[in-house]
């Protein structure tokens, strides 16, 4: 056989070799994957710069009750924003869509900075609603872009390392904010966040330029074109069984998790009250002791959540998806939650609750987050941008709203954290049912239904 008949040998470069211990990266993939990881890192950094400003503005004036009312307003506002986003997505290609939406949010931050300088009334409530929408929509748009860039096979391999950027952004963003808030002040952080978002836009354009060159070489231009279907995000979700199942999954996941946060907070407050009643607050006033006790607890709690999330994301997520597949990965969190909340319903002890919530949150932020992004890989481009925006904003926030209603009713009925844990057990059973149906739909779309997931994973591992 002559040399001309052999296919060209593509050798992995130094970047691919650097990433290979953590993810199955092929020749030529590392550059774009690292740029995407840096992009989502900066997005989460910007969010964690904005987050303390949000708390300072709303708690400093309007108070904690206003946060609950603002959450309801957020859901209502999304009913109008999602159709507007879908209509805009129908008119432009993905590069212009991401550019103009990002510039819109950057301009908003500059406007909020000016309004904060003049101390505008009720700015805290408006900004709280804006941050909730910004966080969900800008991250959803990033993952829409990632789903559009990668094939289902490549996405399942590379999303784990890309998502690691969001984990790092959450960890380092909070640290950077703590370092900057004293010398710069609260309001100036808004301009810092605007600058970080501008860097995200530059990276997006770099990725788009790389992929445009690749499309030109392959003769494919579809990904750079505007979307094709006129339907909005909500209609796409409601008319497609697979998308509706993803929407229900996100709603239930957020409902269970938010209920869990309430169980943790309620139990922790009760522990602090009992310690004060027993005289264990020492020389500190009851109010000061309670704040210090709760603050110290959550500082350690968030540290462990972020640490475990980073370890799982870097070392386990890619391997779980490769060896066992997406469908098995989707069952990990609900089964973990089922065991955890069953245990809490039997023994609502603060140490047990802390361990359960660390395990739940870290798995949610790592494996579950990567798996749910991969669910959109076999969908249409319209679904990736318009339906995903609806699911990742409205349906997620609807879960928060349902949890608030459940807490309101539960408080009126004087339900204990133990009873709330039992409610979560019932909700998790529904969650497992949704995942079971969703896994079959995913197998149908990807053509993987003919063989068992574990067997496929074993073959991949051997290869």
C-alpha positions as CSV (number, residue, x, y, z in Angstrom):
1,X,0.0,0.0,0.0
2,X,1.4,3.4,-1.0
3,X,1.9,6.2,1.5
4,X,-0.7,8.2,-0.4
5,X,-3.4,5.8,0.6
6,X,-2.8,6.1,4.3
7,X,-5.0,8.6,6.2
8,X,-3.0,11.6,7.7
9,X,-1.8,11.0,11.2
10,X,-3.0,13.7,13.5
11,X,-0.8,14.0,16.6
12,X,-2.0,15.5,19.8
13,X,-0.3,18.7,20.8
14,X,1.0,19.8,24.3
15,X,-2.4,21.2,25.3
16,X,-4.2,17.9,24.5
17,X,-1.5,16.0,26.5
18,X,-2.0,18.5,29.4
19,X,-5.7,17.8,29.6
20,X,-5.6,14.0,28.9
21,X,-5.3,12.9,32.6
22,X,-8.7,14.6,33.2
23,X,-10.7,14.3,30.0
24,X,-10.7,12.3,26.8
25,X,-9.5,15.1,24.5
26,X,-8.7,14.4,20.8
27,X,-6.2,16.2,18.5
28,X,-7.1,19.8,17.8
29,X,-9.8,20.0,20.5
30,X,-7.9,21.5,23.4
31,X,-7.6,25.1,22.2
32,X,-11.4,25.7,21.8
33,X,-12.1,23.6,25.0
34,X,-9.7,25.8,27.1
35,X,-11.1,29.0,25.7
36,X,-14.6,27.8,26.5
37,X,-13.5,26.9,30.0
38,X,-11.9,30.3,30.5
39,X,-15.1,31.9,29.2
40,X,-17.4,30.2,31.7
41,X,-14.8,30.8,34.4
42,X,-15.1,34.6,33.8
43,X,-18.9,34.4,33.6
44,X,-19.1,32.9,37.1
45,X,-16.4,35.3,38.3
46,X,-18.6,38.2,37.2
47,X,-21.6,36.7,38.9
48,X,-19.8,36.3,42.2
49,X,-18.6,39.9,41.9
50,X,-22.2,41.0,41.4
51,X,-23.7,38.7,44.1
52,X,-22.4,40.6,47.2
53,X,-23.6,43.9,45.6
54,X,-27.1,42.4,45.2
55,X,-27.2,41.4,48.9
56,X,-25.9,44.7,50.0
57,X,-28.4,46.7,48.0
58,X,-31.5,44.7,48.9
59,X,-30.7,43.8,52.6
60,X,-29.3,47.2,53.3
61,X,-32.7,48.9,52.6
62,X,-35.6,46.8,51.6
63,X,-34.9,43.8,53.9
64,X,-35.1,40.0,53.7
65,X,-38.9,39.9,53.1
66,X,-38.4,41.8,49.8
67,X,-36.2,39.0,48.5
68,X,-39.2,36.6,48.6
69,X,-41.5,39.0,46.8
70,X,-38.7,39.8,44.2
71,X,-38.4,36.1,43.4
72,X,-42.1,36.0,42.4
73,X,-41.6,39.1,40.3
74,X,-38.7,37.4,38.6
75,X,-40.8,34.5,37.4
76,X,-43.5,36.9,36.0
77,X,-41.0,39.0,34.2
78,X,-39.5,36.0,32.5
79,X,-42.9,35.3,30.9
80,X,-42.2,38.4,28.8
81,X,-38.5,38.2,28.4
82,X,-38.3,34.7,27.0
83,X,-40.5,35.4,24.0
84,X,-38.5,38.6,23.4
85,X,-35.3,36.7,23.5
86,X,-36.7,34.0,21.1
87,X,-37.9,36.7,18.7
88,X,-34.4,38.2,18.6
89,X,-32.7,34.8,18.2
90,X,-34.9,34.2,15.1
91,X,-33.4,37.3,13.4
92,X,-29.7,37.0,14.0
93,X,-26.9,34.4,13.9
94,X,-25.4,33.0,17.0
95,X,-22.4,35.4,17.0
96,X,-24.7,38.5,16.9
97,X,-27.1,37.0,19.4
98,X,-24.4,36.4,22.0
99,X,-22.7,39.8,21.3
100,X,-25.8,41.9,21.6
101,X,-27.2,40.1,24.7
102,X,-23.8,40.4,26.5
103,X,-23.6,44.1,25.5
104,X,-27.1,44.6,26.9
105,X,-26.1,43.1,30.3
106,X,-22.9,45.2,30.3
107,X,-24.8,48.4,29.6
108,X,-27.2,47.4,32.4
109,X,-24.4,47.2,34.9
110,X,-23.2,50.7,34.0
111,X,-26.7,52.0,34.4
112,X,-27.1,50.3,37.8
113,X,-23.7,51.8,38.9
114,X,-25.1,55.3,38.0
115,X,-28.4,54.7,39.8
116,X,-26.5,53.4,42.9
117,X,-24.5,56.5,43.0
118,X,-27.6,58.7,43.3
119,X,-29.2,56.2,45.8
120,X,-32.3,55.5,43.7
121,X,-35.3,54.2,45.8
122,X,-36.1,50.5,45.5
123,X,-33.0,49.9,43.5
124,X,-32.2,46.8,45.6
125,X,-35.4,45.1,44.5
126,X,-34.9,45.9,40.9
127,X,-31.3,44.8,41.0
128,X,-32.2,41.6,42.8
129,X,-34.6,40.7,40.0
130,X,-32.1,41.7,37.3
131,X,-29.3,39.5,38.9
132,X,-31.6,36.5,39.0
133,X,-32.4,36.8,35.3
134,X,-28.9,37.7,34.3
135,X,-27.3,34.7,36.1
136,X,-29.6,32.2,34.5
137,X,-29.8,33.7,31.1
138,X,-26.1,34.5,30.5
139,X,-25.0,31.0,31.7
140,X,-27.8,29.4,29.6
141,X,-26.7,31.3,26.6
142,X,-23.1,30.1,27.1
143,X,-24.2,26.4,27.2
144,X,-26.4,27.0,24.2
145,X,-23.2,28.1,22.4
146,X,-21.3,25.1,23.7
147,X,-24.1,22.7,22.6
148,X,-24.0,24.3,19.1
149,X,-20.2,24.0,18.8
150,X,-20.0,20.3,19.7
151,X,-21.4,17.1,18.4
152,X,-23.2,14.8,21.0
153,X,-20.1,12.6,21.1
154,X,-17.6,15.4,21.6
155,X,-19.8,17.3,24.0
156,X,-20.1,14.2,26.3
157,X,-16.3,14.0,26.4
158,X,-15.4,17.7,26.7
159,X,-18.3,19.3,28.8
160,X,-16.7,18.0,32.0
161,X,-13.5,20.1,31.6
162,X,-15.4,23.1,30.3
163,X,-17.7,23.0,33.3
164,X,-14.7,22.9,35.6
165,X,-14.2,26.6,34.6
166,X,-17.5,27.4,36.3
167,X,-16.4,25.6,39.4
168,X,-13.2,27.6,39.5
169,X,-15.1,30.9,38.8
170,X,-17.4,30.3,41.8
171,X,-14.4,29.6,44.1
172,X,-12.0,32.3,42.9
173,X,-14.7,34.9,42.1
174,X,-15.8,35.0,45.7
175,X,-12.2,35.3,46.9
176,X,-11.5,38.1,44.4
177,X,-14.6,40.0,45.4
178,X,-13.6,39.8,49.1
179,X,-10.2,41.3,48.3
180,X,-11.6,44.1,46.1
181,X,-14.7,45.2,48.1
182,X,-12.7,47.2,50.8
183,X,-10.4,49.2,48.5
184,X,-13.0,49.8,45.7
185,X,-16.3,49.9,47.5
186,X,-19.6,48.1,46.7
187,X,-20.8,50.2,43.8
188,X,-17.5,50.1,41.9
189,X,-17.7,46.3,41.8
190,X,-20.5,46.7,39.2
191,X,-18.0,48.3,36.8
192,X,-15.5,45.5,37.5
193,X,-18.1,42.9,36.6
194,X,-18.9,44.8,33.4
195,X,-15.2,44.7,32.5
196,X,-15.1,40.9,33.1
197,X,-18.2,40.4,30.9
198,X,-16.4,42.3,28.2
199,X,-13.5,39.9,28.4
200,X,-16.1,37.0,28.0
201,X,-17.3,38.6,24.8
202,X,-13.8,38.9,23.4
203,X,-13.2,35.1,24.1
204,X,-16.5,34.2,22.5
205,X,-15.5,36.1,19.4
206,X,-12.2,34.3,19.4
207,X,-13.9,30.9,19.6
208,X,-16.4,31.9,16.9
209,X,-13.5,32.9,14.6
210,X,-11.7,29.5,15.2
211,X,-14.9,27.6,14.5
212,X,-15.8,29.7,11.4
213,X,-12.4,28.8,9.9
214,X,-13.1,25.1,10.6
215,X,-16.6,25.5,9.0
216,X,-15.1,27.1,5.9
217,X,-12.6,24.3,5.6
218,X,-15.3,21.6,5.9
219,X,-17.9,23.5,3.8
220,X,-20.4,23.7,6.6
221,X,-22.1,27.0,7.2
222,X,-25.3,26.1,9.1
223,X,-24.1,26.9,12.5
224,X,-23.4,30.5,11.6
225,X,-26.8,31.1,10.2
226,X,-29.9,32.5,12.0
227,X,-32.3,30.0,13.5
228,X,-35.0,28.4,11.3
229,X,-38.2,27.9,13.3
230,X,-40.5,30.8,14.2
231,X,-41.7,29.3,17.5
232,X,-40.7,30.9,20.8
233,X,-38.9,29.1,23.6
234,X,-42.1,28.3,25.6
235,X,-43.9,26.8,22.6
236,X,-40.9,24.7,21.7
237,X,-40.8,23.3,25.2
238,X,-44.5,22.6,25.3
239,X,-44.7,21.0,21.9
240,X,-41.7,18.6,22.3
241,X,-41.9,15.7,24.8
242,X,-38.1,15.6,25.3
243,X,-37.8,19.3,26.0
244,X,-40.8,19.2,28.3
245,X,-39.2,16.4,30.3
246,X,-36.0,18.4,30.7
247,X,-38.1,21.4,31.9
248,X,-39.9,19.2,34.4
249,X,-36.5,17.8,35.5
250,X,-35.1,21.2,36.2
251,X,-38.2,22.3,38.0
252,X,-38.1,19.3,40.4
253,X,-34.4,19.4,40.9
254,X,-34.6,23.1,42.0
255,X,-37.7,22.5,44.1
256,X,-36.0,19.6,46.0
257,X,-32.7,21.5,46.5
258,X,-34.4,24.7,47.7
259,X,-36.5,22.7,50.1
260,X,-33.3,21.1,51.4
261,X,-31.8,24.6,51.9
262,X,-34.8,25.5,54.0
263,X,-34.4,22.3,56.1
264,X,-30.8,23.1,56.7
265,X,-31.5,26.7,57.6
266,X,-34.4,25.9,59.9
267,X,-32.6,23.2,61.7
268,X,-29.5,25.3,62.2
269,X,-31.5,28.2,63.6
270,X,-33.1,25.8,66.0
271,X,-29.7,24.6,67.2
272,X,-28.6,28.1,67.8
273,X,-31.7,28.9,69.8
274,X,-31.2,25.9,71.9
275,X,-27.6,26.8,72.6
276,X,-28.7,30.3,73.6
277,X,-31.4,28.9,75.9
278,X,-28.8,26.6,77.5
279,X,-26.5,29.7,78.2
280,X,-23.8,28.5,75.7
281,X,-23.5,32.0,74.1
282,X,-21.0,33.1,76.7
283,X,-20.4,36.8,77.0
284,X,-21.9,37.5,73.6
285,X,-25.5,38.8,73.2
286,X,-28.0,36.3,71.9
287,X,-28.3,38.2,68.6
288,X,-24.6,38.5,68.1
289,X,-24.0,34.8,69.0
290,X,-26.7,33.6,66.6
291,X,-25.3,35.6,63.7
292,X,-21.7,34.4,64.4
293,X,-22.8,30.8,64.9
294,X,-24.8,30.7,61.6
295,X,-22.2,32.6,59.7
296,X,-19.4,30.4,60.8
297,X,-21.4,27.3,60.0
298,X,-22.1,28.4,56.4
299,X,-18.5,29.6,55.8
300,X,-17.4,26.0,56.5
301,X,-20.3,24.5,54.6
302,X,-19.7,26.5,51.4
303,X,-16.0,25.7,51.6
304,X,-16.6,22.0,51.7
305,X,-19.3,22.2,48.9
306,X,-16.9,24.1,46.6
307,X,-14.0,21.8,47.4
308,X,-15.9,18.6,46.8
309,X,-17.5,20.1,43.7
310,X,-14.0,20.9,42.2
311,X,-12.7,17.4,43.0
312,X,-15.7,15.6,41.5
313,X,-15.8,17.9,38.4
314,X,-12.1,17.5,37.7
315,X,-11.6,13.8,38.5
316,X,-14.9,11.9,38.2
317,X,-17.4,13.6,35.9
318,X,-15.6,12.9,32.6
319,X,-15.0,9.3,33.7
320,X,-18.6,8.6,34.8
321,X,-19.9,10.0,31.5
322,X,-17.4,8.0,29.5
323,X,-17.6,4.7,31.3
324,X,-21.3,4.6,32.2
325,X,-22.9,7.2,29.9
326,X,-25.2,10.1,30.3
327,X,-28.3,8.1,31.3
328,X,-26.6,6.5,34.3
329,X,-25.1,9.9,35.3
330,X,-28.6,11.4,35.5
331,X,-29.6,8.9,38.1
332,X,-26.7,9.6,40.5
333,X,-28.1,12.8,42.1
334,X,-31.7,11.6,42.6
335,X,-30.6,8.3,44.2
336,X,-28.2,10.2,46.4
337,X,-31.0,12.7,47.4
338,X,-33.4,9.8,48.0
339,X,-31.1,8.2,50.5
340,X,-30.2,11.5,52.1
341,X,-33.7,12.8,52.7
342,X,-34.9,9.4,53.8
343,X,-32.2,9.5,56.4
344,X,-33.2,13.1,57.4
345,X,-36.8,12.0,57.8
346,X,-35.6,9.5,60.3
347,X,-32.8,11.4,62.0
348,X,-33.0,15.2,61.5
349,X,-29.6,15.9,63.1
350,X,-27.6,19.0,62.1
351,X,-24.5,16.9,61.3
352,X,-26.4,14.5,59.1
353,X,-28.2,17.4,57.3
354,X,-24.8,19.1,56.7
355,X,-23.3,16.0,55.2
356,X,-26.4,15.3,53.0
357,X,-26.5,18.8,51.7
358,X,-22.7,18.9,51.0
359,X,-23.1,15.7,49.0
360,X,-26.3,16.9,47.2
361,X,-25.0,20.4,46.3
362,X,-21.5,19.3,45.2
363,X,-23.0,16.6,43.0
364,X,-25.6,19.0,41.6
365,X,-23.0,21.6,40.7
366,X,-20.6,19.1,39.1
367,X,-22.0,15.8,37.6
368,X,-25.7,16.9,37.4
369,X,-24.9,20.3,35.9
370,X,-22.7,18.7,33.2
371,X,-25.2,15.9,32.5
372,X,-28.1,18.4,32.1
373,X,-26.1,20.5,29.7
374,X,-25.3,17.4,27.6
375,X,-29.1,16.6,27.4
376,X,-29.3,19.4,24.8
377,X,-26.6,17.9,22.5
378,X,-29.0,15.9,20.3
379,X,-31.6,18.7,20.0
380,X,-32.1,21.2,17.2
381,X,-30.3,24.6,17.1
382,X,-33.7,26.3,17.9
383,X,-34.0,24.2,21.0
384,X,-30.4,24.9,22.0
385,X,-30.9,28.6,22.1
386,X,-34.7,29.4,22.6
387,X,-36.0,26.4,24.5
388,X,-32.9,26.2,26.7
389,X,-33.2,29.8,27.6
390,X,-36.8,29.2,28.7
391,X,-35.9,26.0,30.7
392,X,-32.8,27.4,32.4
393,X,-34.6,30.6,33.5
394,X,-38.3,30.3,33.9
395,X,-38.6,26.6,34.9
396,X,-35.7,26.8,37.3
397,X,-37.1,30.0,39.0
398,X,-40.6,28.3,39.0
399,X,-39.0,25.7,41.2
400,X,-37.9,28.4,43.6
401,X,-41.4,29.8,43.6
402,X,-43.1,26.5,44.3
403,X,-40.6,25.9,47.2
404,X,-41.5,29.3,48.7
405,X,-45.2,28.3,48.5
406,X,-44.5,25.0,50.1
407,X,-42.6,26.7,52.9
408,X,-45.4,29.2,53.4
409,X,-48.0,26.4,53.7
410,X,-45.7,24.2,55.8
411,X,-45.0,27.1,58.2
412,X,-48.8,27.7,58.6
413,X,-49.2,24.0,59.4
414,X,-46.2,24.1,61.7
415,X,-44.4,21.3,59.8
416,X,-41.1,20.3,61.2
417,X,-37.9,19.9,59.1
418,X,-38.4,16.2,59.5
419,X,-41.8,16.5,57.7
420,X,-40.2,18.6,55.0
421,X,-37.6,15.9,54.5
422,X,-40.5,13.4,54.0
423,X,-42.0,15.7,51.4
424,X,-38.7,15.8,49.6
425,X,-38.6,12.0,49.6
426,X,-41.9,12.0,47.7
427,X,-40.7,14.6,45.3
428,X,-37.5,12.7,44.6
429,X,-39.5,9.6,43.7
430,X,-41.2,11.7,41.0
431,X,-37.8,13.0,40.0
432,X,-36.6,9.4,39.4
433,X,-39.6,8.7,37.3
434,X,-38.9,11.8,35.1
435,X,-35.3,10.7,34.7
436,X,-36.4,7.2,33.7
437,X,-38.6,8.5,30.9
438,X,-36.0,11.2,29.9
439,X,-33.2,8.6,29.6
440,X,-35.3,6.5,27.2
441,X,-36.0,9.6,25.1
442,X,-32.3,10.5,25.1
443,X,-31.5,7.0,23.9
444,X,-34.0,7.3,21.1
445,X,-32.6,10.6,19.9
446,X,-29.0,9.5,20.1
447,X,-29.6,6.1,18.7
448,X,-28.1,4.4,21.8
449,X,-31.2,2.5,22.8
450,X,-30.1,-0.7,21.3
451,X,-27.5,-1.6,23.9
452,X,-27.4,-1.2,27.7
453,X,-25.6,1.9,29.0
454,X,-23.3,0.1,31.4
455,X,-22.2,-2.4,28.7
456,X,-21.5,0.5,26.4
457,X,-19.5,2.2,29.1
458,X,-17.5,-1.0,29.6
459,X,-16.7,-1.3,26.0
460,X,-15.6,2.4,25.9
461,X,-13.4,1.8,28.9
462,X,-11.7,-1.2,27.3
463,X,-11.1,0.7,24.1
